[in-house]
């Protein structure tokens, strides 16, 4: 089962403690158990995701009285980095489809503004450095827990275990 | 546009069936009926082979050393190496003569070549063919008491069998000779060891444990599939000395009889290939090979965004991210459990392979929380009988979803590949939204006996149609 974030520190302590036990008493059982649990949660958190590329498309426009509902403000409680293979062709073709301002905004929200330029420069498709940064911010930064806030109504859509819940209530449509 | 029946195949076309072509073998790949052309395209693209298609399968010649490449294909379910094909078997008039002919048929195929392919595939340590004996008997002693036990009441050949041998449960049926078009299900011969009065059978039993799986279709046959399997298997046992084992077999030999078209093949897949993506949660998911074929029909290009607005367990986005990693795949479903299942499914695959450009969200497909024109491709297995809000039926769900899909999909270049069992709801709504979605091809497929249709739609140039507003009252009903 998935552990809430605040218990993560306890896992680390338990891991250290069991390593000590293992060292001194040659009892592997506890260590193995804790290591397994730890990796289990790591694996699960790897796929607990909302990538910023997805955020670039999400809106709250389905709500009544909302005009644009974009971009949603990310309030991230937990963010994680993962490794995704860099594909130059993918990134350079994705770029024109992105809402650049929304991307800058999202990057700021999660504290990953890095040095993304305010305006998309000409000839970006030849700028490998920029493409790699874009790759990282779009695909490798994942919001695990937090919420997405509608810019107009301030309604918060929860993100838990990396999945944003965009379902609206009866009175919101 | 159904694929031709297997009877139409020209058996002379395959070099792999001839012993003189030592380096080439003929393979049979099974595919969901209706998607043969798509599979043939994948074979052409990835293997460079030209396929001959028949219902539910494709055949081609391939160098034996390239056979391992075949297992990388995503559109096909099973792989078999064909040993022999006969298009005009000429079944004789009496049962005993039929048995004799089937028995002797086991001597005809190029077993050496077929078993070499089998041995390589499964890394069998020795040469499976250690001895080759001639067949001295006419045929195996028939055991209809055993072999006809599992014949179905719906079998079309019951009327052809002599009454004396029919088991009880089929005797009543013989009185009413209804013609049904049911296929006699493929059956495995129960080759009970004490039958065949064969101490011969057990003396030199060595080599791979095998069983025969026979599939028989045709209303004129005077024998059942189990009976054919018994004859063929008995001969194989006699010739090679391999032991029969119906449950723990290492070698599965297929005998396929369609009217007068008969072929024998050796199975190279222990499990169908669509099982590779499944987790324990996979029971209700769409087969990954069907997912692949649908995605292939949409042909996602590098940098495109592919969305499944009713993704269930996200099998389509998952397969997409594995096979078309240059596109970005997003799945969403309104049902929390399904979304959780998606996560688990993706997790399972991530443990094997790190990089999967896929994301999952929870949303209402009739109110997609996505910017207009952000998607290039929609691929979805549409639900049957789902409810929206407090009331509703499929027709309304499809209508509203089609509108939303149109809104988020790029005009002109955008396309949708949609699978549904509810043909009526789909056709009715495709007419309604024709200003937004242009109807392309439709393919009827057969999934485990149920027929469904895959529609390919193309986005028109029209951004939106004011006549198609999805105005709803609070209850979610469409006005």
Boltz contact constraints between the chains, C-beta under 6 A:
constraints:
  - contact:
      token1: [A, 46]
      token2: [B, 350]
      max_distance: 6.0
  - contact:
      token1: [A, 47]
      token2: [B, 343]
      max_distance: 6.0
  - contact:
      token1: [A, 47]
      token2: [B, 346]
      max_distance: 6.0
  - contact:
      token1: [A, 47]
      token2: [B, 347]
      max_distance: 6.0
  - contact:
      token1: [A, 47]
      token2: [B, 350]
      max_distance: 6.0
  - contact:
      token1: [A, 51]
      token2: [B, 359]
      max_distance: 6.0
  - contact:
      token1: [A, 54]
      token2: [B, 359]
      max_distance: 6.0
  - contact:
      token1: [A, 57]
      token2: [B, 370]
      max_distance: 6.0
  - contact:
      token1: [A, 57]
      token2: [B, 371]
      max_distance: 6.0
  - contact:
      token1: [A, 57]
      token2: [B, 374]
      max_distance: 6.0
  - contact:
      token1: [A, 58]
      token2: [B, 369]
      max_distance: 6.0
  - contact:
      token1: [A, 59]
      token2: [B, 369]
      max_distance: 6.0
  - contact:
      token1: [A, 59]
      token2: [B, 371]
      max_distance: 6.0
  - contact:
      token1: [A, 62]
      token2: [B, 367]
      max_distance: 6.0
  - contact:
      token1: [A, 62]
      token2: [B, 369]
      max_distance: 6.0
  - contact:
      token1: [A, 84]
      token2: [B, 355]
      max_distance: 6.0
  - contact:
      token1: [A, 85]
      token2: [B, 355]
      max_distance: 6.0
  - contact:
      token1: [A, 87]
      token2: [B, 326]
      max_distance: 6.0
  - contact:
      token1: [A, 89]
      token2: [B, 302]
      max_distance: 6.0
  - contact:
      token1: [A, 90]
      token2: [B, 302]
      max_distance: 6.0
  - contact:
      token1: [A, 90]
      token2: [B, 303]
      max_distance: 6.0
  - contact:
      token1: [A, 90]
      token2: [B, 326]
      max_distance: 6.0
  - contact:
      token1: [A, 93]
      token2: [B, 302]
      max_distance: 6.0
  - contact:
      token1: [A, 93]
      token2: [B, 303]
      max_distance: 6.0
  - contact:
      token1: [A, 94]
      token2: [B, 303]
      max_distance: 6.0
  - contact:
      token1: [A, 163]
      token2: [B, 339]
      max_distance: 6.0
  - contact:
      token1: [A, 163]
      token2: [B, 360]
      max_distance: 6.0
  - contact:
      token1: [A, 163]
      token2: [B, 362]
      max_distance: 6.0
  - contact:
      token1: [A, 164]
      token2: [B, 361]
      max_distance: 6.0
  - contact:
      token1: [A, 165]
      token2: [B, 362]
      max_distance: 6.0
  - contact:
      token1: [A, 166]
      token2: [B, 363]
      max_distance: 6.0
  - contact:
      token1: [A, 166]
      token2: [B, 369]
      max_distance: 6.0
  - contact:
      token1: [A, 167]
      token2: [B, 364]
      max_distance: 6.0
